[in-house]
Amino acid sequence: MPCSAGVGRTGAFVAIDMLLQRLQRLRLRPPGVAAAPDVRAAVDVRALVLALRRQRRGMVQTGAQYEFVYHALMDYLKEGLE
């Protein structure tokens, strides 16, 4: 069995990076082009984590790591509103 040390933590950081990149791409669109379904898809943490887990088992392993992804996303979004 391959070593899984750090896969969960790495998955959390990969997920955060991917979410922020998605949001950046939405921000680059002309005003009014990003529809609500696009925004929902861009910040769908559950779907992203499931996709990562299909590629590598164990990505974002714990509830704390999953929560960390959500908190990082929320902090980024709050910063954009200030």
C-alpha positions in Angstrom: 0.0 0.0 0.0 1.4 3.4 -0.9 2.2 6.0 1.7 -0.5 8.5 2.4 1.3 10.8 4.7 0.2 14.4 4.0 -2.3 13.5 1.3 -5.2 15.0 3.2 -3.4 18.2 4.0 -2.1 18.5 0.5 -5.6 17.9 -0.8 -6.9 20.8 1.3 -4.4 23.2 -0.1 -5.0 22.0 -3.7 -8.7 22.5 -3.2 -8.2 26.0 -1.9 -5.9 26.9 -4.7 -8.4 25.5 -7.3 -11.3 27.4 -5.7 -9.4 30.7 -5.7 -8.4 30.2 -9.3 -12.0 29.5 -10.3 -13.1 32.7 -8.6 -10.3 34.7 -10.3 -11.4 33.5 -13.7 -15.0 34.6 -12.9 -13.7 38.0 -11.9 -12.0 38.4 -15.2 -15.2 38.0 -17.1 -16.9 41.1 -18.4 -19.6 42.5 -15.9 -22.9 40.6 -16.1 -21.4 37.5 -17.8 -20.9 35.3 -14.6 -24.3 33.8 -14.0 -25.4 32.4 -10.6 -24.9 28.8 -11.7 -21.3 29.6 -12.7 -20.6 31.1 -9.3 -22.2 28.1 -7.5 -20.2 25.7 -9.6 -17.0 27.7 -8.9 -17.4 27.4 -5.1 -18.8 23.9 -4.9 -16.4 22.5 -2.3 -18.1 19.2 -2.1 -17.9 18.5 -5.8 -14.3 19.6 -6.0 -13.2 17.4 -3.1 -15.0 14.4 -4.7 -13.3 15.1 -8.0 -9.9 15.3 -6.2 -10.6 12.0 -4.4 -11.4 10.3 -7.7 -7.9 11.2 -8.8 -6.1 10.5 -5.5 -7.7 8.6 -2.6 -7.5 10.4 0.7 -7.5 14.0 -0.5 -9.0 16.2 2.2 -9.3 13.3 4.7 -10.6 14.9 7.9 -13.5 17.0 8.9 -11.1 19.6 10.1 -9.4 19.7 6.7 -12.7 20.1 4.9 -13.7 22.9 7.3 -10.3 24.6 6.7 -11.1 24.7 2.9 -14.5 26.3 3.7 -12.9 28.9 6.1 -10.2 29.8 3.6 -12.8 30.3 0.9 -15.0 32.4 3.2 -12.0 34.5 4.2 -11.2 35.2 0.6 -14.7 36.1 -0.2 -15.0 38.4 2.8 -11.8 40.2 1.9 -13.2 40.9 -1.6 -16.3 42.6 0.0 -14.3 45.0 2.2 
